[in-house]
Amino acid sequence: MRVLVVEDEKRIARDIASPLERAGYVVEIVRDGEEAWFRADTDPFDAIVLDLGLPKLDGLSVMRRLRGGENSTPILILSARGSWLERVEGINAGADDYLVKPFQPEELVARVNALIRRAGGHLTAQLTVGDITLDTRRRSVTVAGSEIDLSMLEYRLARYLLHHAGRVVSQGELIEHVYGGEGEPDSNAVEVLVMRLRRKIGASQIQTRRGHGYVIAGAAG
C-alpha cells in the first residue's frame, strides 16, 4: 500500500512516515502543496496524509483541487489547528478524517488503516480470502490458522493482493505499491517475489494471468 505524506517540516514528516513504514506501507514525502497536488493527481496512492499549513498551496486548496478533479483517494488531514470549525471546514473540503497534532503514532496508523480499509469495502482490520487471513493491526498473516513468517516485501505483496482480491493486479501496479522508493526492481523481481510468497502461503493461492498480472481469487471476508 502506497501513502503520500505531505508535510513541510522534515522532522514531523519523518515522525509521520516512520510508523507507517513499520506498519508495512510504502511512503513518499513531499513538502509543498503544489507538488502534493501534482503527485496526487498523476500518481496512484492508496491514501494521503495532508498537513494544512503548507508553502505554495495550502492543504485545503490541495484537497479542493483533487476533489474537483474527481480524485477519490482517501485523505487524512493533520493539523495543529484543532477547533471544531476548522475540522468541519476540512471535512467539507473533501477530507475523510482529521487528526490534530500532536498525535500518537499508533492512532495515525490506525486511522490510515481504517481509511484504506473502508475505501476497499472491508469492514474489519482483517483481510480474509479462503483460508488466508491478514491482520493489519498485528502485521501478521495466517494460513489455515497457522501464522506465516513473511519479509516486509512479502507482507506488502500479500496485503495488496488480498485487499484487491478477485481483481487482476499488473506487475507495474505491484512495483508502485509494493516496492515504492526502494529502487527500481529488476524485470523479474515481481515474479521472484510472487514465487517466494507462493512457497509460504501455497502455490495455488496466487494465480497468474498471462500478460495481465496476478490475482488472489475468491470472495474477501
C-alpha positions, 0 to 999 in steps of 0.5 A: 500500500502506497501513502503520500505524506505531505508535510513541510517540516522534515522532522514531523514528516519523518515522525509521520512516515516512520510508523507507517513504514513499520506498519508495512506501507510504502511512503513518499514525502513531499513538502509543498502543496503544489507538488502534493497536488501534482503527485496526487493527481498523476500518481496512484496512492492508496491514501494521503496524509495532508498537513494544512499549513503548507508553502505554495498551496495550502492543504485545503486548496490541495484537497479542493483541487483533487476533489474537483478533479474527481480524485477519490483517494482517501485523505487524512488531514493533520493539523495543529489547528484543532477547533471544531470549525476548522475540522468541519471546514476540512471535512467539507473540503473533501477530507475523510478524517482529521487528526490534530497534532500532536498525535500518537503514532499508533492512532495515525496508523490506525486511522490510515488503516481504517481509511484504506480499509473502508475505501476497499469495502472491508469492514474489519482490520482483517483481510480474509480470502479462503483460508488466508487471513491478514491482520493489519493491526498485528502485521501478521498473516495466517494460513489455515490458522497457522501464522506465516513468517513473511519479509516486509516485501512479502507482507506488502505483496500479500496485503495488496493482493488480498485487499484487491482480491478477485481483481487482476493486479499488473506487475507495474501496479505491484512495483508502485505499491509494493516496492515504492522508493526502494529502487527500481526492481529488476524485470523479474523481481515481481515474479521472484517475489510472487514465487517466494510468497507462493512457497509460504502461503501455497502455490495455488493461492496466487494465480497468474494471468498471462500478460495481465498480472496476478490475482488472489481469487475468491470472495474477501471476508 
